[in-house]
Amino acid sequence: MPDIPIEQAIYGNAEAGGYRFLARSPGFLDDWLPEAERLCTGFGERPAGVPCPGAVFARPFGPKHVAVVQAADQGSDDAHRPGALGFHVLILPRTDYAEWIGDPFAVADRYPPTWTARGILPSLSWPVEPPPRRTVAQVQQALKNGDSPTLLGTVQALIDSGRVVFERSAPAGQLLRDLWLLLPNSSRAELWPASFAFGNDLQFDVLATPRVDAARFHDYLTEEQAGDYPQGRYELGLQIAAETGDQRELEALFARRSSRQTLKLAVILLVFALVVALTVQLLKLPAVKRARATSAAAPGQRIHSGKLAGPELPERYPPLTIEMRQRLAEALRPLADKGQLEPRPEAVSVEQLLEGWQQRLTAAAQREPAQADVVLRLQTIKQPGDAERHLRLLLWAQGIARYDDPRLNPVELVELLQQKVGRLPR
């Protein structure tokens, strides 16, 4: 994989000729100049007498790049007042910066500015390799040298999407480097620091500045507030890993996802689930259309290859007991009498009674034009199966909704059929 390309430029006020770009590399595009100038002027107006021996800040540069900028005084006058500022602008691809670097201070250290350069500068590159391993010893040293409650509170606040400002009369390079040492990789790639800036027109996530105006920094935590920030899971885990010397746990903390990455992953999973659900629905659409056609034909009936078929019933039901067969025959006999079924009911079985009633119901329905659907359904009963299944099919043919209710025994089914059949003409 090729190295990460870096383009550079020097912006300053050489020999009081006005601020302009004094040098740049061939790949530093003309289209970049307005945005690069905006970053430099966004550093702010110098308060009287405040020096800037050296500062580093980083910001997104358009949608696809990151700018790492070094700012420093370019000498002083006879009264030892700081001179004009110089800016060294480095432009990197944003994806590569997030994946392989994530540390503007490391970029600034590797590529110090040549303030006297004029004209053409060389293009630079960063090797594609994992960033240096951060060790327990380094974390312990940072917490030992600095104000550990402030460092840990600031780190947790930044992870929680807060912003922090430090009031300093000079660049706070070590403080910001220690903070960057303690942050997880994901946050280092998404947060934008300034070790010093005269103002905050560029809206940094964390910065040091000479004067903290409450009105301009109303949504920032101050240094004192950061020190009192409620302890979070990351801060606690970091502190425990440092105290116990647990390098594996420390690296696991550094590798954690940011809230933004977690949200992005959740959105991706949601979109994937919606796509899957939509695909399933599209695949089911023909079946739904068939089901609607079936429902439109008549309650409980199905369509197969354009023809009406019987309802979904078990092929066989448990055999009727002798007692149940006797009760069922007694229940069917009055119906057979109404239908003048021959031979007499005493001489026929339950199955014969049901077969005779299918014939009688079909004949009765054929005399009524409005009963055409009943005739059609009765004609589908070619192989009714056992007595209970045959009985349930007759209920289905008559449009009785509870034909498949497993809680009804055969005698109760006959009672439902009798209520309906009693209203049919002979």
N, C-alpha and C positions, 0 to 999 in steps of 0.2 A: 504494500500500500504506500503511495507517495506521501511525502511529508506534508504537513499542514502549511499552506502558503500564508505569509504575513506581509502586508504592505505597510510602509511607514512614511511619515511626513513630519517636518519641523515647521511649527507656526510660531512667529514671534515678531518683535518690534526692533529689528536690528538697526543700529545706528540712527534711532529716532526717525526712521522712515515710515512709521505706521505699521500696524499689525498686518501680516500677510504670510503666505506660505513661502518659506525660504528654500525648502528642499523637499523632494519626495521621490519615491521609487517609481519605476515605470508602470507598475500595476496599480498605483494609487490613482483611481479614475477621476477625470474632471467632474463627473456627476457627484462624486463624494465630497467635493470641496465645500459646498454650502453647509452640509450636515456636520462636517468636521469643524468648520469655523464656529458653528452654533455650540458645539460641545466645549470648545475652548473659551468662548465668551461666556458660556453658562457657568464657568468657574466662579464668576462673581466679581464685583468691584472690591478692590483691596481697601480694608479699613486703614485709617492713618497709622503708619508706622508698623504694621503687622508684616513680618517677613514670611516667606515661603521657601525655605531651603530645598524642599523636595516633597512632592506629594504624588500619590497614585490614585486614580479613580477609573471606574469602568462603567460603561453603559451600553445598551443595545445600539447598534448602528444600522438602521434600516431593518427590514424583516429577516435578512439572512446573515448579518454580520454582528460582530462585537467590537467595540473600541476600547482599548486599554490605553489610558493617557497618563503621561508623566508631566508634571508641572513644576517649575523651579524658577527662582529669581535668577536673572542674568546680570550678576554683579550688583554694585551699589555706587551711589554718588559720593562726592567729597564729604558730605555730612553723614555718611554711612547709612543713608536711607536706601531701602531695597530698590533695585532697578526694575526694568520691565520684566514681565514673565515670559518664559519660553515654554512651549508645549510640544511634547513628542507623542505623536498619535500613531498607534499600531492598530491595524484592522485585521481581524481573523474571522474565518467562517464560523457562524454561530453553532452549528451542529458539532463541528470538530472541537470547538472550545468546550462545549458542554460535556462531550464524551471523554475527551482526553486531557483536558487542562483544568478548567473551573477555578483557576487561581490567578487573579490579575497581578498579584505581587510577585509570583513566580515568573510571569511573563516580563514584568518590568525589570526584575533582577537579571534575567537572561539577556535582555536587549536594552542596555543603558543608552541614553541618547548621546549623540555627537552634536553638541549645541553649535559648534562652529561650522557644521556642514552647510554647503550651499549647492544648489543645482540638483543633481541626480544622486539619489541614495540607492543602495542595493536592496533588492527584494530579499526577505528573510523567510525562514521556514522553521517549523517545530516538528521534531520527530514524533511519529505515531507510536507511542508507547504508554503504558499505564503510568499515572503520576507516582511520585515517590511515596513509599509506604510511610504512613504516620504512626509513630510508635507511642507506647504508653509513657516512655521516658520523656518524650517531647510534650505530651499533654500534661504530665506531672510538672514539668519545668514551667510551662505557661501558667498553670494555676498557682504555682509557688511564687513566681515573679510578679504577677499582676494581682489585681483585686478579684479574687476568685468568685465571690458572690455576684459582682458586677459582670464578669465574663460569662458565668453560667446563666445568669438571668437574661443577659442580652442575647445569648445563643438561643435560649428557649423562646424568647419574645420574637426573634426573627423567624424561627421555625413555625411559630403560631401566626405568621403573617403580620407581625407588628413591625414598627420602624423605630429606630433609636438614634438620638443625637447626643454627642458629647461636646461640651463647651471647652475649647482648648485655644490657647494663644499661639500654638505652633503645631505642625503636623504630628498626628498620633499614629505614626507608622507601626510601631511595635504593638500597640493595642489592637489595631485592625488586623495585623498579621496573626496575633494570638486568637482573635475571634475566628478568622478563616481556618486556622488549624483545628478548631473545635467543632466546626460545622460539618454536617453530613455532605457527601458528594453532591446529592441532588440539590440541596440548598445553595451550595457554592456556585452551581451552574445557573441559578435563577435569581440570585440576589446581586445588588449593585452597590459597591461600597465607595467611599472616598476617605482616604486617610487624612485629608484636609481639603477644605474648599471655603472660599470667602462668602459664598451664598449657597442657596439650595434650589436654584432655578431648574436644575437637572433632576430633582426629586430622587435623591439617593435613598436606599433602604437603611443604610447606616453611615454616619459621617461624623467627622470632627470639624468644628467651625468656630471662629473667634467669638461670635456672639449668638446666643440662642434667644431669638425673639419669640415670645409666647404666642403671638398672633400668627407668625409664619410657620411655627412648628407645633401647632395645636394638636396635631394627630401623631406626634412622635412621643416616645418615652424619653425622659431625661435620664442622665446617668444614675441619679438617686432612685428613680422609679424602676430602672432596670435592675438595680441591686436588690430591690424588694419584690421583684416579679415572682408570682407564685411558681413554686417548683413543679415542673412537668416531668413526664416519663423520660424524655430524652435527656434532660439535664440530670435527673437522678441516675439514669443508667450510665451516663458519662462519668459522673462523680464516683460511682461504685467501681466501674472498670478501672479508673485511674488509681483509686485507693487500694484495690486488690491486685493491680498489675495484670489484669486479664486482657491480653492482646486480642484474643479471638472475639471477645464480647465488644471490644472497642471497634474492631473492623466491621462487625455486624451492625453497630450503631452508625458508622460512617456510610454503610451501604444501604441504609433505610431509604424508602421512597419518601418524597416530599408530599405534602397534602395536595399540591397541584398535580403531581404525577398520579396519586391515588384517585383523584377526581377524574383525571383523563382516562385512567384505566376503567373506572366505573362507567364512564360515558361510552367507551369502546364496547364494553360488555353489554351495556344496555342496547346499543345500536345493533350489536350482533344478535342479541335475543329477539329484537324486533324483526330483524331480517329473517331469522329462523321461523318466527311465528307467522310472518307474512308468507314465507315459502310454503309452510305447512298448510295455511289456509288456501293458497292457490292450488296446491295439489289436491286438497279436499273438495274444491269447488265442484268438479263433476259429480262427486258423490252427494254433495249437498243439493245440487240440482235434481238428481234422481230422487233423493229423499223428499224434496218438495213436490215433485210430480206424483210420488206415491201418496203423500199426504193429501194432495188435491184430489186424487181419485176417490178415496173413501177412507174412513178411519180404520187403521189396522191393516190395510192391504198393501202389497208390494208389487213392483213392476220388474219383470225379468224379460229382457230382449223384447220389450214392447208389449208383453202379455201380462195379465194379472196373475199373481200367484198367491198362495195362502199366507197366513200370518206366521210369525216366528213362534212356533210352539214345539215342545219336546216331541220327539218321534214316538216315544212310548211313555205311558204313565204307570205308576205302580198298579198291579192287579187289584181289582175290587174284591173286598171280602165278600163272603156269602151273604152276610147281613146287609152290606151296602148294596149288593146287586138286588136283593129283595126289595129294599127301600126305594131303589132307583126305579125298578119295574113298577112298583105301586104308584110312584110319582108320575110315571110316563103313561099309565093306563088311562087316566081321565083325558089326557091330550089325545090319545089314540081313539077314544070314543068320539071325541069332537070331530076328529078327522074321518070317522067311519072306516078305520083301518081294518082290513081283512087279512088273515083270519082274526078271530076274536083275540083280545090281548092276552087271555090266559094261555093261549097256545103258542105264543111267540116269545123270543128271548129279548133281552135288553138291546142287543145289536140289531135285531130285526125291527124293533120299535123305532130305533133311531134312523135306520135306513128308510123305513116307511115315512117317518116324519120329514126326512129330507125331500122325498118325492112330493109329499103334500105341500110343504112350504114352497117348493119350486113351482108347483102348479098354481098355488094361490098368488104368488108374486107375478107370474106371467100374465095374469088377468088384469094387472094394474100397470099402465105405462110408467108411472112414477117409481115403480119398484125394479126397474131394469138393472140397477146396480146390485140389488139383492139377488136377482136371478144369476147375474154374472158370477157373483161370489159363491153361490150355492153350486154352480156348475164346476167350480174348481175343486170341489171336494170329491176326488176320484178314489183315493185310497185313504180313508179317514183314520185307519189305525185302530187303537183300542176304543172302548166305549167312552171313556172320559175325554179322550182327544176328539172323538167324533162329536160329542156333546158340545165341547168348547168351540169347535169349528162352526156348528150350527148357530151358536150365540154370536160368533164373529160375523157370520153371514147376515144376521139380522141387525148388525150395527150396535150390539150391546157392548158398551165400553169395558165392562168388567169380565169379558170372556177369558182373559188370561190371569185373573186374580188367583194366586195360589191359595189364598185363605178360604176360598169357597169350595165346598165339597160337591160332588155330583148332584145330590138332591137339591142343594141351594141353587145350583146352576139351572136345574129344571124349573125351579120357581121363577127365576128371572126370565127364562124362555117362555113360560106359561103366561106371564104378564104381557109379553110382547105378542105372542101368537094369539092370545085371546082376542085381540083387536083386529086380527086378519080376517078377511072374508073367506067363506068356505068355497 
